[in-house]
Each structure stands twice: as structure tokens, then as C-alpha cells.
């Protein structure tokens, strides 16, 4: 865990590709997607209820393409947009049992 008062800005990227499973009753076949997601965020540590805690704010942006065949015709959909903003506290929890100092016993 980071010391209280630590401030961190971070970013990340992921790439996903693969087939999409659709309802067999739909007139869609051969669907596949390629998606890119970039994410930026901010984290700050603090003390909350005597525990090391974090306040986190994250914002993803996704773009990509889905292709397939719709009613026998090639179909394509390009998409891009900002995902849902995630924010909130995270309070540290230490489930380890406490031990007693037996020195001098």
C-alpha cells in the first residue's frame, strides 16, 4: 500500500478481438469485433476510519469495428465513445490475525 497523501495519475490500453455469439433466431452470421480501449485515471491515498484508503476516478474511451453478414449482405458498424465514469472510495481491510509479541516471556 502507498503512504497517505500519495497522488497517482495513470493510463492504460487494451485490445480485444474475437467472434461474437448471437441469437440463432437472428438473421446475422459471422460476426466479429475488434475493440480498443484507452483509460485514464487518478488515485489519491488518505486515511479513512484509521485505515489506508484510496479515492479513485477512472474514465475509459472505446473505439472499434464489428463486422458480419446481415440477411445475406455484408454489414459493418464502427463505434467510439466515452465509457461510464467510475469513482469512489476504497477502504483498506486487513484480514490477517493479530499476533502477540512474546519476547521476554
SERO-804219 format. One line per field, with one value per residue (C-alpha): residue number from 1; x, y, z. Coordinates in nm, 3 decimals, padded with zeros to 5 digits, m for minus. Layout:
N
i	c(NUM | ...)
east	c(X | ...)
north	c(Y | ...)
up	c(Z | ...)
END
This chain:
105
i	c(1 | 2 | 3 | 4 | 5 | 6 | 7 | 8 | 9 | 10 | 11 | 12 | 13 | 14 | 15 | 16 | 17 | 18 | 19 | 20 | 21 | 22 | 23 | 24 | 25 | 26 | 27 | 28 | 29 | 30 | 31 | 32 | 33 | 34 | 35 | 36 | 37 | 38 | 39 | 40 | 41 | 42 | 43 | 44 | 45 | 46 | 47 | 48 | 49 | 50 | 51 | 52 | 53 | 54 | 55 | 56 | 57 | 58 | 59 | 60 | 61 | 62 | 63 | 64 | 65 | 66 | 67 | 68 | 69 | 70 | 71 | 72 | 73 | 74 | 75 | 76 | 77 | 78 | 79 | 80 | 81 | 82 | 83 | 84 | 85 | 86 | 87 | 88 | 89 | 90 | 91 | 92 | 93 | 94 | 95 | 96 | 97 | 98 | 99 | 100 | 101 | 102 | 103 | 104 | 105)
east	c(00.000 | 00.115 | 00.175 | m00.105 | m00.106 | 00.024 | m00.120 | m00.105 | m00.220 | m00.235 | m00.333 | m00.385 | m00.474 | m00.635 | m00.716 | m00.978 | m01.071 | m01.291 | m01.614 | m01.948 | m02.210 | m02.556 | m02.905 | m02.956 | m03.301 | m03.145 | m03.054 | m02.691 | m02.389 | m02.009 | m01.998 | m01.660 | m01.534 | m01.209 | m01.219 | m00.961 | m00.996 | m00.780 | m00.827 | m00.704 | m00.738 | m00.643 | m00.583 | m00.510 | m00.441 | m00.571 | m00.666 | m01.033 | m01.160 | m00.799 | m00.734 | m00.529 | m00.784 | m00.795 | m01.013 | m01.017 | m01.156 | m01.132 | m01.259 | m01.241 | m01.272 | m01.350 | m01.340 | m01.364 | m01.538 | m01.787 | m01.842 | m02.072 | m02.338 | m02.693 | m02.965 | m02.702 | m02.542 | m02.208 | m02.259 | m02.020 | m02.056 | m01.789 | m01.821 | m01.645 | m01.729 | m01.657 | m01.749 | m01.900 | m01.704 | m01.604 | m01.526 | m01.537 | m01.351 | m01.173 | m01.110 | m00.827 | m00.909 | m00.652 | m00.799 | m00.476 | m00.493 | m00.310 | m00.012 | 00.116 | 00.472 | 00.607 | 00.956 | 01.057 | 00.804)
north	c(00.000 | 00.354 | 00.614 | 00.854 | 01.155 | 00.970 | 01.103 | 00.895 | 00.962 | 00.654 | 00.535 | 00.206 | 00.044 | m00.285 | m00.451 | m00.723 | m00.920 | m01.220 | m01.373 | m01.253 | m01.511 | m01.407 | m01.545 | m01.818 | m01.679 | m01.355 | m01.320 | m01.243 | m01.471 | m01.444 | m01.158 | m01.048 | m00.742 | m00.553 | m00.313 | m00.072 | 00.084 | 00.358 | 00.457 | 00.745 | 00.776 | 00.949 | 00.796 | 00.958 | 00.779 | 00.908 | 00.788 | 00.696 | 00.546 | 00.480 | 00.270 | 00.347 | 00.426 | 00.537 | 00.775 | 00.663 | 00.825 | 00.634 | 00.720 | 00.479 | 00.561 | 00.277 | 00.257 | m00.030 | m00.214 | m00.501 | m00.684 | m00.967 | m01.072 | m00.942 | m01.107 | m01.220 | m00.874 | m00.763 | m00.533 | m00.315 | m00.093 | 00.147 | 00.270 | 00.507 | 00.683 | 00.757 | 00.480 | 00.525 | 00.733 | 00.523 | 00.693 | 00.609 | 00.526 | 00.203 | 00.142 | m00.092 | m00.409 | m00.630 | m00.978 | m01.120 | m01.231 | m01.021 | m01.179 | m01.107 | m01.013 | m01.299 | m01.155 | m01.161 | m01.429)
up	c(00.000 | m00.070 | 00.202 | 00.293 | 00.061 | m00.244 | m00.570 | m00.886 | m01.242 | m01.463 | m01.805 | m01.979 | m02.308 | m02.408 | m02.739 | m02.779 | m03.087 | m03.146 | m03.263 | m03.129 | m03.033 | m03.149 | m03.100 | m03.362 | m03.446 | m03.577 | m03.947 | m03.852 | m03.908 | m03.899 | m03.652 | m03.521 | m03.336 | m03.282 | m02.987 | m02.845 | m02.502 | m02.351 | m01.990 | m01.777 | m01.404 | m01.083 | m00.739 | m00.405 | m00.078 | 00.254 | 00.599 | 00.642 | 00.968 | 01.067 | 00.753 | 00.447 | 00.176 | m00.187 | m00.380 | m00.745 | m01.060 | m01.391 | m01.738 | m02.037 | m02.407 | m02.650 | m03.030 | m03.271 | m03.552 | m03.570 | m03.899 | m04.006 | m04.252 | m04.203 | m04.415 | m04.666 | m04.704 | m04.554 | m04.258 | m04.059 | m03.756 | m03.636 | m03.281 | m03.047 | m02.726 | m02.366 | m02.122 | m01.779 | m01.528 | m01.228 | m00.900 | m00.537 | m00.219 | m00.142 | 00.229 | 00.317 | 00.508 | 00.678 | 00.746 | 00.887 | 01.251 | 01.505 | 01.675 | 02.021 | 02.093 | 02.300 | 02.350 | 02.710 | 02.804)
END
